[in-house]
Amino acid sequence: MKRTRSKQAYTEALRRFPGGVNSPVRSWRSVGLQGEGPFFVLRGRGAELLDLDGNRYLDFVGSWGPLILGHAPSKVVAAVRKQARRGASFGCPTELETLLARRVQAVFPSMQKLRFVSSGTEAVMHALRLARGFTGREKILKFEGCYHGASDSVLVKAGSGAATFGVPDSAGVPEALARLTLTVPFNDPDAVRACFRAHAGKIAAVIVEPIVGNAGVLVPEKGFLEGVLETARADGALTIFDEVMTGFRVAAGGAQELYGLRPDLTTLGKVLGGGLPCAAYGGRAEIMDRVSPLGPVYQAGTLSGHPLAMAAGIATLDALQRPKRYAQLEDLGAQVAEVLLEAAQAAGWHERVCLNRVGSMFTLFFRKGPVRNFADAQQADAATYGRFFRALLERGVYFPPSQFEAAFVNLAFGPKELKKLAKASCAAFANL
């Protein structure tokens, strides 16, 4: 594939931005393309991306999860255009905020009250502050490899970009603050109980991705999440489900619907905004009523509840309410997994890969399974994954440019896309 214009764009971007990008994983350093740089997107349509050089890619990144309907779905585009003609932002309430909140609460009954913000990082940051303000405690418990955004409190043993670059603790995070964040392995209920015993009465909240997506996809084992909830509540701590990735993705009501659980607080993002910057945090009314202006926990945002994001979110969630949408996503996810595993089998790689999947999100790990936690994920062969990524890219298939990220299937996928994946993955495995 020719990438002349993308290379020119990257050269110019390097003069303007650290590493030439505005988010680290976009640089593709972890897959051996730091010199060449990423392709630059011209537009997206359905399941495809088109770059500046005219190359087309079957997109399994989907803007890292939000684009569950595919690129530029007509009803979402129409809703954003309609609102843009009325005005982009007002700094005043609009009815759109209430309309979207109703749709959220219909499928997330645990969110008795909520607040809209602009990013998942922001949602988590405020949820943690609220948990500390509500409980009067300072410590937070998180799980190794779970990424909860880029705020200081949770950049400790994070996954995602932090894992990709081998920097689990960011420079600039005060040591005193980092000491307030405790970490234990995912899928280890004994470690959770031991941590609460060691810090009894001092932990404000335990925060967890109920299905981990930022160490690659890690699936909770039976009883694990239930145990987290029970242990936290017995100690008087809150439980926060970070469903920024899983909300509206694995089920309409996210992982908490899938597993029949009810956390104290929930954070949402990605699909919620239909491709525009939008997130939310919410939970029990008695907790949320501690937020300003009703309570002493301060939170504000000029662009919170942004009208364009609200319009895109409403259109997206309405489209997901059509019958059998999630059955369709489950079927597409299963077909993609089958295609990849059959390609691995044909090339003799079936004993050296492990595919973790829940619904339409998955990760292909280059190591023998099972992969249960972050320590397991770190044993995957990231160099081989990089070669696999590059081989797919040359054949017009765009996978996450990191072994430690989830891939996503969207509703624009069909037989043509599955056929393209099958051909590209067979060739990619054969050439490893």
C-alpha positions as CSV (number, residue, x, y, z in Angstrom):
1,M,0.0,0.0,0.0
2,K,1.2,3.5,-0.8
3,R,1.3,5.8,2.3
4,T,3.0,8.8,0.8
5,R,0.5,11.4,2.0
6,S,0.2,9.7,5.5
7,K,3.9,9.9,5.9
8,Q,3.9,13.6,4.9
9,A,1.1,14.2,7.4
10,Y,3.0,12.4,10.2
11,T,6.2,14.3,9.5
12,E,4.3,17.5,9.9
13,A,2.5,16.3,13.0
14,L,5.8,15.4,14.6
15,R,6.6,19.1,14.6
16,R,3.4,19.9,16.4
17,F,2.6,17.2,18.9
18,P,4.6,14.9,21.2
19,G,5.3,11.8,19.2
20,G,3.2,13.3,16.4
21,V,-0.1,12.2,18.0
22,N,-2.7,13.4,20.6
23,S,-3.0,10.0,22.3
24,P,0.0,7.6,22.7
25,V,-1.4,4.4,21.2
26,R,-2.0,6.2,17.9
27,S,1.7,6.4,17.3
28,W,1.9,2.6,16.6
29,R,5.3,2.4,18.4
30,S,4.4,-0.9,20.0
31,V,3.9,-2.7,16.7
32,G,7.2,-1.6,15.2
33,L,6.0,1.2,13.0
34,Q,7.3,4.2,15.0
35,G,9.5,5.3,12.1
36,E,6.9,5.1,9.4
37,G,4.0,6.3,11.6
38,P,0.3,5.6,11.4
39,F,-2.0,6.1,8.5
40,F,-4.0,9.3,8.6
41,V,-7.8,8.9,8.1
42,L,-9.7,10.9,5.5
43,R,-13.1,9.4,6.4
44,G,-15.0,6.4,7.7
45,R,-18.1,4.7,6.3
46,G,-19.8,1.6,7.7
47,A,-17.1,-0.9,8.6
48,E,-14.3,0.8,6.7
49,L,-11.8,3.5,7.0
50,L,-10.3,5.4,4.1
51,D,-6.8,7.0,4.5
52,L,-5.2,10.0,2.8
53,D,-3.6,7.8,0.2
54,G,-6.9,6.1,-0.8
55,N,-6.3,2.8,1.1
56,R,-9.3,1.1,2.6
57,Y,-9.2,-0.8,5.9
58,L,-11.7,-3.1,7.6
59,D,-11.8,-1.4,11.0
60,F,-11.7,-3.5,14.2
61,V,-10.8,-0.4,16.4
62,G,-13.9,1.6,15.9
63,S,-12.4,4.7,17.6
64,W,-11.6,2.3,20.5
65,G,-15.1,1.2,21.0
66,P,-17.7,3.9,20.5
67,L,-18.7,3.1,16.9
68,I,-21.0,0.2,17.6
69,L,-23.2,1.2,14.6
70,G,-20.2,1.7,12.3
71,H,-18.8,4.9,10.8
72,A,-21.1,7.8,10.0
73,P,-24.5,6.1,10.5
74,S,-27.1,8.2,8.8
75,K,-29.4,8.7,11.7
76,V,-26.6,9.8,14.0
77,V,-25.2,12.2,11.4
78,A,-28.7,13.6,10.8
79,A,-29.2,14.2,14.5
80,V,-25.9,16.0,14.9
81,R,-26.6,18.2,11.9
82,K,-30.0,19.1,13.1
83,Q,-28.7,20.1,16.5
84,A,-25.7,22.0,15.0
85,R,-28.1,24.2,13.1
86,R,-29.7,25.1,16.4
87,G,-26.3,25.8,18.1
88,A,-23.3,23.8,19.3
89,S,-23.1,24.8,23.0
90,F,-24.9,27.1,25.4
91,G,-23.6,26.8,28.9
92,C,-27.2,26.3,29.9
93,P,-29.3,23.1,30.4
94,T,-31.1,21.6,27.4
95,E,-33.8,19.0,27.3
96,L,-31.5,16.7,25.4
97,E,-29.6,16.0,28.6
98,T,-32.8,14.7,30.2
99,L,-33.8,12.7,27.2
100,L,-30.5,10.9,27.1
101,A,-30.5,10.4,30.8
102,R,-33.9,8.6,30.6
103,R,-32.5,6.2,28.0
104,V,-29.5,5.5,30.2
105,Q,-31.5,4.9,33.4
106,A,-33.9,2.6,31.5
107,V,-31.1,0.1,31.1
108,F,-28.9,1.0,34.0
109,P,-31.3,1.0,37.0
110,S,-28.3,1.3,39.4
111,M,-27.9,4.9,38.1
112,Q,-30.7,6.5,40.0
113,K,-29.0,9.9,39.4
114,L,-26.2,10.7,37.0
115,R,-24.0,13.5,35.7
116,F,-22.8,13.9,32.1
117,V,-19.2,14.8,31.5
118,S,-16.9,14.8,28.5
119,S,-14.6,11.8,28.8
120,G,-14.2,8.5,30.6
121,T,-11.2,9.9,32.4
122,E,-13.3,12.7,33.7
123,A,-16.1,10.4,34.7
124,V,-13.8,8.1,36.7
125,M,-12.0,11.1,38.3
126,H,-15.2,12.5,39.6
127,A,-16.6,9.1,40.7
128,L,-13.5,8.5,42.8
129,R,-13.7,12.0,44.4
130,L,-17.4,11.4,45.1
131,A,-16.6,8.0,46.7
132,R,-14.0,9.6,49.0
133,G,-16.3,12.5,49.8
134,F,-19.2,10.1,50.6
135,T,-17.3,7.7,52.8
136,G,-14.8,10.0,54.3
137,R,-12.0,7.6,53.4
138,E,-9.0,8.1,51.2
139,K,-7.8,4.8,49.8
140,I,-8.9,3.3,46.5
141,L,-8.6,-0.4,45.4
142,K,-8.1,-1.2,41.7
143,F,-7.0,-4.2,39.7
144,E,-3.7,-4.8,37.9
145,G,-4.0,-4.0,34.2
146,C,-7.3,-2.2,34.5
147,Y,-7.1,1.2,32.9
148,H,-9.5,3.9,34.2
149,G,-8.3,6.9,32.3
150,A,-5.4,9.2,32.8
151,S,-6.1,10.9,36.1
152,D,-3.5,10.6,38.8
153,S,-5.3,8.3,41.2
154,V,-5.6,5.4,38.8
155,L,-2.3,5.6,36.9
156,V,-0.9,2.8,39.1
157,K,-0.4,-0.6,37.5
158,A,-2.6,0.5,34.6
159,G,-3.1,-1.5,31.4
160,S,-3.7,-0.1,27.9
161,G,-1.1,2.5,26.8
162,A,0.7,2.4,30.1
163,A,1.3,-1.4,29.6
164,T,2.1,-1.0,25.9
165,F,5.0,1.3,26.7
166,G,6.1,-0.5,29.9
167,V,5.4,2.4,32.2
168,P,2.8,1.3,34.7
169,D,3.3,4.4,36.8
170,S,3.4,7.7,35.1
171,A,6.0,10.4,35.9
172,G,4.3,13.3,37.5
173,V,2.0,11.3,39.7
174,P,2.8,12.3,43.4
175,E,4.1,9.4,45.4
176,A,1.9,10.4,48.3
177,L,-1.2,10.0,46.0
178,A,0.0,6.8,44.5
179,R,0.3,5.3,48.0
180,L,-3.4,5.8,48.4
181,T,-4.1,3.4,45.4
182,L,-4.0,-0.3,46.3
183,T,-3.8,-2.9,43.6
184,V,-4.6,-6.7,43.4
185,P,-4.8,-9.2,40.5
186,F,-8.0,-9.5,38.5
187,N,-10.0,-12.7,39.1
188,D,-8.4,-13.2,42.5
189,P,-11.1,-12.9,45.2
190,D,-8.7,-14.0,48.0
191,A,-6.4,-11.1,47.2
192,V,-9.4,-8.7,47.4
193,R,-10.4,-10.1,50.8
194,A,-6.8,-9.9,52.1
195,C,-6.5,-6.3,50.9
196,F,-9.6,-5.3,52.8
197,R,-8.5,-7.1,55.9
198,A,-5.2,-5.2,55.8
199,H,-6.8,-1.8,55.2
200,A,-10.1,-2.3,57.1
201,G,-12.2,0.8,57.3
202,K,-9.8,2.8,55.1
203,I,-10.9,2.0,51.5
204,A,-13.3,4.4,50.0
205,A,-14.1,2.4,46.9
206,V,-13.0,-0.6,44.8
207,I,-13.1,0.3,41.0
208,V,-13.1,-2.5,38.4
209,E,-13.6,-2.9,34.7
210,P,-16.2,-5.8,35.1
211,I,-14.9,-7.1,31.7
212,V,-11.3,-5.8,31.3
213,G,-10.6,-4.3,28.0
214,N,-7.4,-2.5,28.5
215,A,-5.1,-5.4,29.2
216,G,-6.7,-7.1,26.3
217,V,-10.1,-8.6,27.1
218,L,-10.1,-10.4,30.4
219,V,-13.3,-12.2,31.3
220,P,-14.5,-12.3,35.0
221,E,-14.7,-15.9,36.4
222,K,-17.9,-17.1,38.0
223,G,-18.4,-15.4,41.4
224,F,-15.5,-13.0,41.1
225,L,-17.5,-9.8,40.7
226,E,-20.1,-10.9,43.2
227,G,-17.3,-11.5,45.7
228,V,-15.9,-8.0,45.0
229,L,-19.3,-6.4,45.8
230,E,-19.8,-8.5,48.9
231,T,-16.4,-7.8,50.3
232,A,-16.6,-4.1,49.7
233,R,-20.0,-3.7,51.2
234,A,-19.1,-5.6,54.3
235,D,-16.3,-3.1,54.9
236,G,-18.5,0.0,54.1
237,A,-16.7,0.7,50.9
238,L,-18.4,1.6,47.6
239,T,-18.0,-0.4,44.4
240,I,-17.5,1.4,41.1
241,F,-18.1,-0.4,37.8
242,D,-16.1,1.2,35.1
243,E,-18.3,0.5,32.1
244,V,-16.8,3.1,29.8
245,M,-16.0,0.3,27.4
246,T,-18.7,-2.3,28.2
247,G,-21.7,0.0,28.7
248,F,-24.1,-0.5,25.8
249,R,-21.5,-2.8,24.2
250,V,-21.8,-6.3,25.8
251,A,-25.5,-5.7,26.6
252,A,-27.8,-2.7,26.6
253,G,-27.2,-2.3,30.3
254,G,-23.6,-3.3,30.1
255,A,-21.8,-5.9,32.2
256,Q,-24.0,-5.3,35.2
257,E,-27.0,-6.4,33.1
258,L,-25.1,-9.4,31.7
259,Y,-24.1,-10.6,35.1
260,G,-27.1,-9.4,37.1
261,L,-25.2,-7.1,39.4
262,R,-25.8,-3.6,40.9
263,P,-22.8,-1.5,41.8
264,D,-23.0,1.6,43.9
265,L,-21.5,3.8,41.2
266,T,-21.0,3.4,37.4
267,T,-19.0,5.2,34.8
268,L,-20.0,5.3,31.2
269,G,-18.5,6.6,27.9
270,K,-17.7,5.6,24.4
271,V,-21.0,4.2,22.9
272,L,-22.9,6.6,25.1
273,G,-21.8,9.5,22.9
274,G,-22.2,7.8,19.5
275,G,-18.7,8.9,18.5
276,L,-18.7,12.3,20.1
277,P,-17.0,13.2,23.4
278,C,-19.5,12.2,26.1
279,A,-19.3,10.2,29.4
280,A,-21.3,10.0,32.6
281,Y,-21.0,8.8,36.2
282,G,-23.9,8.0,38.4
283,G,-25.4,5.7,41.0
284,R,-27.5,5.6,44.2
285,A,-29.4,8.8,44.7
286,E,-28.0,9.2,48.3
287,I,-24.5,9.2,47.0
288,M,-25.1,11.4,43.9
289,D,-26.9,14.0,46.1
290,R,-23.5,14.7,47.7
291,V,-22.4,16.3,44.4
292,S,-22.5,20.1,44.1
293,P,-24.8,22.1,44.2
294,L,-26.6,19.8,46.6
295,G,-23.6,18.6,48.4
296,P,-19.9,19.3,49.2
297,V,-18.3,17.3,46.5
298,Y,-17.5,19.7,43.7
299,Q,-17.7,18.9,40.0
300,A,-18.2,21.1,37.0
301,G,-17.6,21.2,33.3
302,T,-18.3,23.9,30.6
303,L,-19.0,21.3,27.9
304,S,-20.7,18.7,30.1
305,G,-24.0,17.6,28.5
306,H,-22.8,19.0,25.2
307,P,-25.8,19.3,22.9
308,L,-24.1,17.7,19.9
309,A,-23.0,14.7,22.0
310,M,-26.4,14.4,23.6
311,A,-28.0,14.3,20.1
312,A,-25.6,11.7,18.9
313,G,-26.0,9.6,22.0
314,I,-29.8,9.6,21.8
315,A,-29.7,8.6,18.1
316,T,-27.2,5.8,18.9
317,L,-29.1,4.3,21.8
318,D,-32.4,4.5,19.9
319,A,-30.8,2.5,17.1
320,L,-29.6,-0.1,19.6
321,Q,-33.1,-0.6,20.9
322,R,-34.2,-2.2,17.6
323,P,-35.1,-5.9,18.1
324,K,-32.2,-8.5,18.2
325,R,-29.4,-5.9,18.0
326,Y,-27.4,-7.6,20.7
327,A,-28.1,-11.1,19.3
328,Q,-26.7,-9.8,16.0
329,L,-23.6,-8.4,17.8
330,E,-23.1,-11.7,19.6
331,D,-23.4,-13.6,16.3
332,L,-20.9,-11.3,14.5
333,G,-18.4,-11.6,17.4
334,A,-18.7,-15.4,17.3
335,Q,-18.2,-15.5,13.6
336,V,-15.1,-13.2,13.8
337,A,-13.6,-15.4,16.5
338,E,-14.3,-18.5,14.4
339,V,-12.6,-17.0,11.4
340,L,-9.5,-16.1,13.4
341,L,-9.1,-19.4,15.1
342,E,-9.6,-21.3,11.9
343,A,-6.9,-19.3,10.3
344,A,-4.6,-20.0,13.2
345,Q,-5.4,-23.7,13.0
346,A,-4.7,-23.8,9.2
347,A,-1.2,-22.2,9.8
348,G,-0.4,-24.4,12.9
349,W,-0.7,-21.5,15.3
350,H,-3.7,-22.8,17.2
351,E,-1.6,-23.9,20.3
352,R,0.2,-20.6,20.4
353,V,-2.8,-18.2,20.5
354,C,-5.7,-17.6,22.9
355,L,-8.9,-15.6,22.0
356,N,-10.9,-14.0,24.8
357,R,-14.3,-12.6,23.8
358,V,-17.5,-11.2,25.3
359,G,-20.1,-10.3,22.7
360,S,-18.6,-7.9,20.1
361,M,-15.3,-7.2,21.9
362,F,-12.3,-9.6,21.8
363,T,-8.5,-9.9,22.0
364,L,-6.3,-12.4,20.2
365,F,-3.4,-13.1,22.6
366,F,-0.2,-14.6,21.1
367,R,0.3,-17.1,23.9
368,K,-1.3,-20.3,25.0
369,G,-4.4,-19.8,27.2
370,P,-6.0,-19.3,29.5
371,V,-5.4,-15.6,30.0
372,R,-7.1,-14.7,33.3
373,N,-5.4,-11.6,34.5
374,F,-2.8,-8.9,33.7
375,A,0.2,-11.2,34.6
376,D,-1.1,-13.7,32.1
377,A,-1.6,-11.0,29.4
378,Q,2.0,-9.7,29.9
379,Q,3.3,-13.1,28.9
380,A,1.8,-12.7,25.4
381,D,4.3,-12.4,22.6
382,A,3.9,-8.7,21.7
383,A,6.5,-8.8,19.0
384,T,4.7,-11.5,17.2
385,Y,1.4,-9.6,17.6
386,G,3.2,-6.6,16.0
387,R,4.1,-8.7,13.0
388,F,0.5,-10.0,12.8
389,F,-0.8,-6.4,13.0
390,R,1.5,-5.3,10.1
391,A,0.6,-8.3,8.0
392,L,-3.1,-7.6,8.4
393,L,-2.6,-3.9,7.7
394,E,-0.9,-4.6,4.4
395,R,-4.0,-6.6,3.5
396,G,-6.5,-3.9,4.4
397,V,-7.5,-5.0,7.9
398,Y,-6.9,-2.6,10.9
399,F,-6.5,-4.3,14.3
400,P,-5.6,-2.5,17.5
401,P,-2.0,-1.4,17.3
402,S,-1.2,-3.0,20.7
403,Q,-1.4,-6.5,22.1
404,F,-3.0,-4.9,25.2
405,E,-6.2,-3.5,23.6
406,A,-9.6,-4.8,22.8
407,A,-10.8,-5.2,19.2
408,F,-14.4,-4.4,18.3
409,V,-17.0,-5.6,15.8
410,N,-19.7,-3.2,14.7
411,L,-23.2,-3.6,13.2
412,A,-22.0,-2.6,9.8
413,F,-20.1,-5.9,9.5
414,G,-21.5,-8.5,7.2
415,P,-20.5,-11.5,4.9
416,K,-18.2,-9.3,2.7
417,E,-16.3,-8.1,5.8
418,L,-16.0,-11.6,7.2
419,K,-14.6,-12.9,3.9
420,K,-12.0,-10.2,3.8
421,L,-10.9,-11.0,7.3
422,A,-10.7,-14.7,6.6
423,K,-8.5,-14.1,3.5
424,A,-6.2,-11.6,5.3
425,S,-5.9,-13.5,8.6
426,C,-5.0,-16.8,6.8
427,A,-2.2,-14.9,4.9
428,A,-1.1,-13.1,8.0
429,F,-0.7,-16.3,10.1
430,A,1.0,-18.1,7.2
431,N,3.6,-15.4,6.9
432,L,4.5,-15.1,10.6
